[in-house]
Amino acid sequence: MGKKCIICYEPALFCIKDSSECYCNECAEEHFSDISLLVKVEEETKKIKELIDKKRDN
């Protein structure tokens, strides 16, 4: 189950770092002047998978 935009409930592409607030591309562009400051969901997912793999290998 992927993250959903907190405004329109579409699939989220961006999140605020260290927060559960996520946004689709359209809502992110509408509510933030610089979306480059937001974290892409893919990057966070990759970090979580790496942590899980590391724990499993130990």
PyMOL Python script that loads the backbone (N, CA, C, O; Angstrom):
from pymol import cmd

cmd.read_pdbstr("""\
ATOM      1  N   MET A   1       0.844  -1.172   0.000  1.00  0.00           N
ATOM      2  CA  MET A   1       0.000   0.000   0.000  1.00  0.00           C
ATOM      3  C   MET A   1       0.889   1.234   0.000  1.00  0.00           C
ATOM      4  O   MET A   1       1.706   1.413   0.904  1.00  0.00           O
ATOM      5  N   GLY A   2       0.735   2.088  -1.009  1.00  0.00           N
ATOM      6  CA  GLY A   2       1.548   3.279  -1.122  1.00  0.00           C
ATOM      7  C   GLY A   2       1.009   4.433  -0.304  1.00  0.00           C
ATOM      8  O   GLY A   2      -0.115   4.399   0.198  1.00  0.00           O
ATOM      9  N   LYS A   3       1.825   5.438  -0.186  1.00  0.00           N
ATOM     10  CA  LYS A   3       1.430   6.655   0.533  1.00  0.00           C
ATOM     11  C   LYS A   3       0.408   7.417  -0.296  1.00  0.00           C
ATOM     12  O   LYS A   3       0.438   7.385  -1.526  1.00  0.00           O
ATOM     13  N   LYS A   4      -0.499   8.103   0.398  1.00  0.00           N
ATOM     14  CA  LYS A   4      -1.543   8.891  -0.255  1.00  0.00           C
ATOM     15  C   LYS A   4      -1.368  10.360   0.101  1.00  0.00           C
ATOM     16  O   LYS A   4      -0.905  10.691   1.193  1.00  0.00           O
ATOM     17  N   CYS A   5      -1.734  11.227  -0.810  1.00  0.00           N
ATOM     18  CA  CYS A   5      -1.710  12.670  -0.594  1.00  0.00           C
ATOM     19  C   CYS A   5      -2.691  13.017   0.527  1.00  0.00           C
ATOM     20  O   CYS A   5      -3.822  12.530   0.538  1.00  0.00           O
ATOM     21  N   ILE A   6      -2.257  13.862   1.472  1.00  0.00           N
ATOM     22  CA  ILE A   6      -3.131  14.213   2.594  1.00  0.00           C
ATOM     23  C   ILE A   6      -4.240  15.176   2.189  1.00  0.00           C
ATOM     24  O   ILE A   6      -5.156  15.426   2.972  1.00  0.00           O
ATOM     25  N   ILE A   7      -4.170  15.713   0.985  1.00  0.00           N
ATOM     26  CA  ILE A   7      -5.187  16.668   0.533  1.00  0.00           C
ATOM     27  C   ILE A   7      -6.223  15.999  -0.361  1.00  0.00           C
ATOM     28  O   ILE A   7      -7.424  16.099  -0.108  1.00  0.00           O
ATOM     29  N   CYS A   8      -5.759  15.314  -1.412  1.00  0.00           N
ATOM     30  CA  CYS A   8      -6.700  14.767  -2.398  1.00  0.00           C
ATOM     31  C   CYS A   8      -6.748  13.235  -2.403  1.00  0.00           C
ATOM     32  O   CYS A   8      -7.572  12.646  -3.103  1.00  0.00           O
ATOM     33  N   TYR A   9      -5.878  12.590  -1.632  1.00  0.00           N
ATOM     34  CA  TYR A   9      -5.829  11.123  -1.491  1.00  0.00           C
ATOM     35  C   TYR A   9      -5.366  10.385  -2.750  1.00  0.00           C
ATOM     36  O   TYR A   9      -5.543   9.172  -2.856  1.00  0.00           O
ATOM     37  N   GLU A  10      -4.782  11.104  -3.692  1.00  0.00           N
ATOM     38  CA  GLU A  10      -4.145  10.466  -4.844  1.00  0.00           C
ATOM     39  C   GLU A  10      -2.800   9.894  -4.378  1.00  0.00           C
ATOM     40  O   GLU A  10      -2.321  10.262  -3.306  1.00  0.00           O
ATOM     41  N   PRO A  11      -2.183   9.001  -5.163  1.00  0.00           N
ATOM     42  CA  PRO A  11      -0.871   8.477  -4.776  1.00  0.00           C
ATOM     43  C   PRO A  11       0.137   9.614  -4.571  1.00  0.00           C
ATOM     44  O   PRO A  11       0.232  10.527  -5.392  1.00  0.00           O
ATOM     45  N   ALA A  12       0.870   9.546  -3.490  1.00  0.00           N
ATOM     46  CA  ALA A  12       1.821  10.604  -3.138  1.00  0.00           C
ATOM     47  C   ALA A  12       3.164  10.389  -3.814  1.00  0.00           C
ATOM     48  O   ALA A  12       3.615   9.258  -3.994  1.00  0.00           O
ATOM     49  N   LEU A  13       3.792  11.494  -4.184  1.00  0.00           N
ATOM     50  CA  LEU A  13       5.132  11.465  -4.749  1.00  0.00           C
ATOM     51  C   LEU A  13       6.142  12.132  -3.834  1.00  0.00           C
ATOM     52  O   LEU A  13       7.339  11.863  -3.933  1.00  0.00           O
ATOM     53  N   PHE A  14       5.675  13.004  -2.938  1.00  0.00           N
ATOM     54  CA  PHE A  14       6.552  13.776  -2.071  1.00  0.00           C
ATOM     55  C   PHE A  14       6.077  13.721  -0.630  1.00  0.00           C
ATOM     56  O   PHE A  14       4.882  13.601  -0.361  1.00  0.00           O
ATOM     57  N   CYS A  15       7.032  13.810   0.300  1.00  0.00           N
ATOM     58  CA  CYS A  15       6.721  13.883   1.731  1.00  0.00           C
ATOM     59  C   CYS A  15       7.580  14.967   2.363  1.00  0.00           C
ATOM     60  O   CYS A  15       8.639  15.323   1.846  1.00  0.00           O
ATOM     61  N   ILE A  16       7.109  15.482   3.481  1.00  0.00           N
ATOM     62  CA  ILE A  16       7.927  16.368   4.289  1.00  0.00           C
ATOM     63  C   ILE A  16       8.866  15.471   5.084  1.00  0.00           C
ATOM     64  O   ILE A  16       8.436  14.476   5.668  1.00  0.00           O
ATOM     65  N   LYS A  17      10.149  15.824   5.106  1.00  0.00           N
ATOM     66  CA  LYS A  17      11.145  14.997   5.785  1.00  0.00           C
ATOM     67  C   LYS A  17      10.764  14.784   7.245  1.00  0.00           C
ATOM     68  O   LYS A  17      10.350  15.718   7.933  1.00  0.00           O
ATOM     69  N   ASP A  18      10.908  13.561   7.704  1.00  0.00           N
ATOM     70  CA  ASP A  18      10.620  13.162   9.089  1.00  0.00           C
ATOM     71  C   ASP A  18       9.177  13.440   9.490  1.00  0.00           C
ATOM     72  O   ASP A  18       8.899  13.760  10.646  1.00  0.00           O
ATOM     73  N   SER A  19       8.265  13.320   8.537  1.00  0.00           N
ATOM     74  CA  SER A  19       6.841  13.556   8.795  1.00  0.00           C
ATOM     75  C   SER A  19       6.024  12.541   8.011  1.00  0.00           C
ATOM     76  O   SER A  19       6.519  11.939   7.058  1.00  0.00           O
ATOM     77  N   SER A  20       4.796  12.358   8.407  1.00  0.00           N
ATOM     78  CA  SER A  20       3.913  11.461   7.667  1.00  0.00           C
ATOM     79  C   SER A  20       3.076  12.220   6.640  1.00  0.00           C
ATOM     80  O   SER A  20       2.229  11.625   5.974  1.00  0.00           O
ATOM     81  N   GLU A  21       3.306  13.528   6.505  1.00  0.00           N
ATOM     82  CA  GLU A  21       2.559  14.337   5.547  1.00  0.00           C
ATOM     83  C   GLU A  21       3.124  14.132   4.142  1.00  0.00           C
ATOM     84  O   GLU A  21       4.287  14.436   3.878  1.00  0.00           O
ATOM     85  N   CYS A  22       2.283  13.612   3.249  1.00  0.00           N
ATOM     86  CA  CYS A  22       2.706  13.336   1.880  1.00  0.00           C
ATOM     87  C   CYS A  22       1.763  14.016   0.900  1.00  0.00           C
ATOM     88  O   CYS A  22       0.602  14.277   1.214  1.00  0.00           O
ATOM     89  N   TYR A  23       2.282  14.300  -0.297  1.00  0.00           N
ATOM     90  CA  TYR A  23       1.530  15.061  -1.287  1.00  0.00           C
ATOM     91  C   TYR A  23       1.731  14.486  -2.686  1.00  0.00           C
ATOM     92  O   TYR A  23       2.804  13.979  -3.012  1.00  0.00           O
ATOM     93  N   CYS A  24       0.692  14.572  -3.504  1.00  0.00           N
ATOM     94  CA  CYS A  24       0.840  14.242  -4.921  1.00  0.00           C
ATOM     95  C   CYS A  24       1.572  15.413  -5.580  1.00  0.00           C
ATOM     96  O   CYS A  24       1.760  16.454  -4.949  1.00  0.00           O
ATOM     97  N   ASN A  25       1.978  15.261  -6.811  1.00  0.00           N
ATOM     98  CA  ASN A  25       2.727  16.302  -7.502  1.00  0.00           C
ATOM     99  C   ASN A  25       1.923  17.600  -7.592  1.00  0.00           C
ATOM    100  O   ASN A  25       2.453  18.675  -7.313  1.00  0.00           O
ATOM    101  N   GLU A  26       0.658  17.507  -7.976  1.00  0.00           N
ATOM    102  CA  GLU A  26      -0.172  18.700  -8.153  1.00  0.00           C
ATOM    103  C   GLU A  26      -0.348  19.471  -6.839  1.00  0.00           C
ATOM    104  O   GLU A  26      -0.186  20.691  -6.815  1.00  0.00           O
ATOM    105  N   CYS A  27      -0.674  18.781  -5.762  1.00  0.00           N
ATOM    106  CA  CYS A  27      -0.872  19.445  -4.464  1.00  0.00           C
ATOM    107  C   CYS A  27       0.447  20.001  -3.922  1.00  0.00           C
ATOM    108  O   CYS A  27       0.462  21.069  -3.309  1.00  0.00           O
ATOM    109  N   ALA A  28       1.550  19.286  -4.143  1.00  0.00           N
ATOM    110  CA  ALA A  28       2.857  19.772  -3.691  1.00  0.00           C
ATOM    111  C   ALA A  28       3.201  21.080  -4.392  1.00  0.00           C
ATOM    112  O   ALA A  28       3.632  22.036  -3.748  1.00  0.00           O
ATOM    113  N   GLU A  29       3.012  21.127  -5.707  1.00  0.00           N
ATOM    114  CA  GLU A  29       3.311  22.345  -6.450  1.00  0.00           C
ATOM    115  C   GLU A  29       2.395  23.492  -6.035  1.00  0.00           C
ATOM    116  O   GLU A  29       2.815  24.649  -6.012  1.00  0.00           O
ATOM    117  N   GLU A  30       1.152  23.174  -5.711  1.00  0.00           N
ATOM    118  CA  GLU A  30       0.184  24.196  -5.322  1.00  0.00           C
ATOM    119  C   GLU A  30       0.476  24.767  -3.931  1.00  0.00           C
ATOM    120  O   GLU A  30       0.251  25.955  -3.698  1.00  0.00           O
ATOM    121  N   HIS A  31       0.971  23.944  -3.009  1.00  0.00           N
ATOM    122  CA  HIS A  31       1.121  24.371  -1.619  1.00  0.00           C
ATOM    123  C   HIS A  31       2.552  24.728  -1.211  1.00  0.00           C
ATOM    124  O   HIS A  31       2.755  25.313  -0.147  1.00  0.00           O
ATOM    125  N   PHE A  32       3.536  24.391  -2.028  1.00  0.00           N
ATOM    126  CA  PHE A  32       4.929  24.686  -1.696  1.00  0.00           C
ATOM    127  C   PHE A  32       5.574  25.443  -2.843  1.00  0.00           C
ATOM    128  O   PHE A  32       5.415  25.076  -4.007  1.00  0.00           O
ATOM    129  N   SER A  33       6.302  26.498  -2.512  1.00  0.00           N
ATOM    130  CA  SER A  33       6.940  27.289  -3.560  1.00  0.00           C
ATOM    131  C   SER A  33       8.138  26.567  -4.168  1.00  0.00           C
ATOM    132  O   SER A  33       8.491  26.820  -5.320  1.00  0.00           O
ATOM    133  N   ASP A  34       8.763  25.673  -3.411  1.00  0.00           N
ATOM    134  CA  ASP A  34       9.931  24.945  -3.903  1.00  0.00           C
ATOM    135  C   ASP A  34       9.813  23.474  -3.507  1.00  0.00           C
ATOM    136  O   ASP A  34      10.158  23.094  -2.388  1.00  0.00           O
ATOM    137  N   ILE A  35       9.323  22.654  -4.434  1.00  0.00           N
ATOM    138  CA  ILE A  35       9.113  21.237  -4.103  1.00  0.00           C
ATOM    139  C   ILE A  35      10.426  20.465  -3.999  1.00  0.00           C
ATOM    140  O   ILE A  35      10.430  19.315  -3.560  1.00  0.00           O
ATOM    141  N   SER A  36      11.544  21.084  -4.397  1.00  0.00           N
ATOM    142  CA  SER A  36      12.828  20.386  -4.255  1.00  0.00           C
ATOM    143  C   SER A  36      13.195  20.202  -2.781  1.00  0.00           C
ATOM    144  O   SER A  36      14.066  19.394  -2.459  1.00  0.00           O
ATOM    145  N   LEU A  37      12.544  20.940  -1.892  1.00  0.00           N
ATOM    146  CA  LEU A  37      12.792  20.790  -0.456  1.00  0.00           C
ATOM    147  C   LEU A  37      12.062  19.592   0.129  1.00  0.00           C
ATOM    148  O   LEU A  37      12.350  19.178   1.252  1.00  0.00           O
ATOM    149  N   LEU A  38      11.122  19.031  -0.618  1.00  0.00           N
ATOM    150  CA  LEU A  38      10.388  17.856  -0.165  1.00  0.00           C
ATOM    151  C   LEU A  38      11.163  16.592  -0.520  1.00  0.00           C
ATOM    152  O   LEU A  38      11.978  16.598  -1.442  1.00  0.00           O
ATOM    153  N   VAL A  39      10.915  15.532   0.198  1.00  0.00           N
ATOM    154  CA  VAL A  39      11.587  14.253  -0.030  1.00  0.00           C
ATOM    155  C   VAL A  39      10.714  13.402  -0.941  1.00  0.00           C
ATOM    156  O   VAL A  39       9.512  13.266  -0.713  1.00  0.00           O
ATOM    157  N   LYS A  40      11.321  12.834  -1.970  1.00  0.00           N
ATOM    158  CA  LYS A  40      10.558  11.948  -2.846  1.00  0.00           C
ATOM    159  C   LYS A  40      10.262  10.647  -2.116  1.00  0.00           C
ATOM    160  O   LYS A  40      11.122  10.101  -1.425  1.00  0.00           O
ATOM    161  N   VAL A  41       9.058  10.163  -2.274  1.00  0.00           N
ATOM    162  CA  VAL A  41       8.621   8.934  -1.605  1.00  0.00           C
ATOM    163  C   VAL A  41       9.537   7.769  -1.971  1.00  0.00           C
ATOM    164  O   VAL A  41       9.841   6.932  -1.122  1.00  0.00           O
ATOM    165  N   GLU A  42       9.979   7.709  -3.221  1.00  0.00           N
ATOM    166  CA  GLU A  42      10.861   6.624  -3.668  1.00  0.00           C
ATOM    167  C   GLU A  42      12.146   6.576  -2.850  1.00  0.00           C
ATOM    168  O   GLU A  42      12.627   5.497  -2.503  1.00  0.00           O
ATOM    169  N   GLU A  43      12.704   7.751  -2.541  1.00  0.00           N
ATOM    170  CA  GLU A  43      13.948   7.805  -1.780  1.00  0.00           C
ATOM    171  C   GLU A  43      13.744   7.271  -0.368  1.00  0.00           C
ATOM    172  O   GLU A  43      14.582   6.527   0.143  1.00  0.00           O
ATOM    173  N   GLU A  44      12.648   7.643   0.258  1.00  0.00           N
ATOM    174  CA  GLU A  44      12.353   7.161   1.604  1.00  0.00           C
ATOM    175  C   GLU A  44      12.115   5.652   1.604  1.00  0.00           C
ATOM    176  O   GLU A  44      12.563   4.954   2.514  1.00  0.00           O
ATOM    177  N   THR A  45      11.418   5.151   0.597  1.00  0.00           N
ATOM    178  CA  THR A  45      11.159   3.715   0.485  1.00  0.00           C
ATOM    179  C   THR A  45      12.470   2.951   0.343  1.00  0.00           C
ATOM    180  O   THR A  45      12.650   1.897   0.954  1.00  0.00           O
ATOM    181  N   LYS A  46      13.377   3.483  -0.459  1.00  0.00           N
ATOM    182  CA  LYS A  46      14.675   2.839  -0.661  1.00  0.00           C
ATOM    183  C   LYS A  46      15.455   2.773   0.650  1.00  0.00           C
ATOM    184  O   LYS A  46      16.062   1.747   0.958  1.00  0.00           O
ATOM    185  N   LYS A  47      15.444   3.864   1.426  1.00  0.00           N
ATOM    186  CA  LYS A  47      16.155   3.883   2.707  1.00  0.00           C
ATOM    187  C   LYS A  47      15.578   2.849   3.671  1.00  0.00           C
ATOM    188  O   LYS A  47      16.324   2.156   4.362  1.00  0.00           O
ATOM    189  N   ILE A  48      14.267   2.747   3.715  1.00  0.00           N
ATOM    190  CA  ILE A  48      13.614   1.786   4.606  1.00  0.00           C
ATOM    191  C   ILE A  48      13.972   0.357   4.206  1.00  0.00           C
ATOM    192  O   ILE A  48      14.267  -0.472   5.066  1.00  0.00           O
ATOM    193  N   LYS A  49      13.948   0.066   2.904  1.00  0.00           N
ATOM    194  CA  LYS A  49      14.304  -1.275   2.433  1.00  0.00           C
ATOM    195  C   LYS A  49      15.742  -1.617   2.780  1.00  0.00           C
ATOM    196  O   LYS A  49      16.038  -2.750   3.159  1.00  0.00           O
ATOM    197  N   GLU A  50      16.648  -0.637   2.650  1.00  0.00           N
ATOM    198  CA  GLU A  50      18.047  -0.878   2.989  1.00  0.00           C
ATOM    199  C   GLU A  50      18.211  -1.188   4.473  1.00  0.00           C
ATOM    200  O   GLU A  50      18.988  -2.069   4.840  1.00  0.00           O
ATOM    201  N   LEU A  51      17.485  -0.469   5.326  1.00  0.00           N
ATOM    202  CA  LEU A  51      17.542  -0.732   6.766  1.00  0.00           C
ATOM    203  C   LEU A  51      17.027  -2.128   7.099  1.00  0.00           C
ATOM    204  O   LEU A  51      17.611  -2.826   7.928  1.00  0.00           O
ATOM    205  N   ILE A  52      15.948  -2.530   6.462  1.00  0.00           N
ATOM    206  CA  ILE A  52      15.384  -3.861   6.694  1.00  0.00           C
ATOM    207  C   ILE A  52      16.365  -4.938   6.256  1.00  0.00           C
ATOM    208  O   ILE A  52      16.585  -5.912   6.976  1.00  0.00           O
ATOM    209  N   ASP A  53      16.953  -4.765   5.080  1.00  0.00           N
ATOM    210  CA  ASP A  53      17.928  -5.737   4.586  1.00  0.00           C
ATOM    211  C   ASP A  53      19.134  -5.834   5.519  1.00  0.00           C
ATOM    212  O   ASP A  53      19.635  -6.926   5.787  1.00  0.00           O
ATOM    213  N   LYS A  54      19.591  -4.696   6.005  1.00  0.00           N
ATOM    214  CA  LYS A  54      20.740  -4.673   6.908  1.00  0.00           C
ATOM    215  C   LYS A  54      20.421  -5.404   8.209  1.00  0.00           C
ATOM    216  O   LYS A  54      21.247  -6.170   8.706  1.00  0.00           O
ATOM    217  N   LYS A  55      19.239  -5.176   8.759  1.00  0.00           N
ATOM    218  CA  LYS A  55      18.821  -5.852   9.996  1.00  0.00           C
ATOM    219  C   LYS A  55      18.689  -7.359   9.776  1.00  0.00           C
ATOM    220  O   LYS A  55      19.066  -8.158  10.633  1.00  0.00           O
ATOM    221  N   ARG A  56      18.154  -7.730   8.627  1.00  0.00           N
ATOM    222  CA  ARG A  56      17.941  -9.141   8.318  1.00  0.00           C
ATOM    223  C   ARG A  56      19.274  -9.873   8.162  1.00  0.00           C
ATOM    224  O   ARG A  56      19.391 -11.035   8.552  1.00  0.00           O
ATOM    225  N   ASP A  57      20.274  -9.204   7.599  1.00  0.00           N
ATOM    226  CA  ASP A  57      21.583  -9.821   7.387  1.00  0.00           C
ATOM    227  C   ASP A  57      22.365 -10.002   8.686  1.00  0.00           C
ATOM    228  O   ASP A  57      23.270 -10.834   8.746  1.00  0.00           O
ATOM    229  N   ASN A  58      22.036  -9.252   9.706  1.00  0.00           N
ATOM    230  CA  ASN A  58      22.763  -9.353  10.993  1.00  0.00           C
ATOM    231  C   ASN A  58      22.221 -10.405  11.843  1.00  0.00           C
ATOM    232  O   ASN A  58      22.714 -10.619  12.950  1.00  0.00           O
TER     233      ASN A  58
END
""", "prot")
cmd.dss("prot")
cmd.show_as("cartoon", "prot")
cmd.util.cbc("prot")
cmd.orient("prot")
